[in-house]
């Protein structure tokens, strides 16, 4: 225990050595006490490889430990650290300060999500819509039964959906979507892209139920094809294309 | 009605309206602009049955397309069960009202009441 505390003290007293620094503006807001958000500014040293998340953690370590931020893997895999960085939805762990070409970096919570505190937002609505589209293979049989074979797919069949399987549920697409900003009941690009991922999967037999779920007044037809969801995705998923392909099923161009 | 059916109608009416409005514009080009708006000229158009049917079709197509567009915009503006029902039925009633009023003009002229 004493060893742990001495390591913590050593880390806290480590001098910050860097010739370059930026001004990090962090949006502070606690819905329980505050009427509106305020920005707090911190001067943070950085290296060529320093990410925005590392800068925020630096602030927590050296200046203000009460800054609320959600993070986990630090390698763009868990999808926890989505936030608005200089006005655009990005993953903080995947955005290098040196790539932003700015001396001032402003971080805010993601748009279109309710704020828990500071940079942490609630994901309930996104997870609810994700759950609603049944994000799993629907079949009557199972490969676990005896005498059953694996559900084999050709490379061409895999190509139909594989990029959509890269979704990490970070919520950046929903944050960038202009329809999400006005329509609080809209399904959202994340859930629609995942609906396409399973509808296009040759192993899946639940196409009709998924199409029925998204074919409602606040479903797929409210997408205006702004394409901002595809621009901000850190994993290269193209939800806008998935939505257009899904519309093809509903309009009878695809089966 | 399913939303995909409504949107199929929405896209279909748009395509059909573009084609018929193009014919309507071409028909207007056969006359000078001021001349085409003269009272007698307008009445003559309504009394020419094929053209009157086309005008009626344009009215129906644009009313369906326009009021569904308005419904979609209003549904995105605000949400809520009662509001959404009011918007949907309100737009349907307004659409029927506009078609009825426009059709009345054509019918009245053709019955010789003007």
Interface residues (C-beta under 8 A of the other chain):
Chain A: X179 X182 X183 X184 X185 X186 X215 X216 X217 X218 X219 X221 X222 X250 X251
Chain B: X2 X3 X4 X7 X8 X72 X75 X76 X77 X79 X84
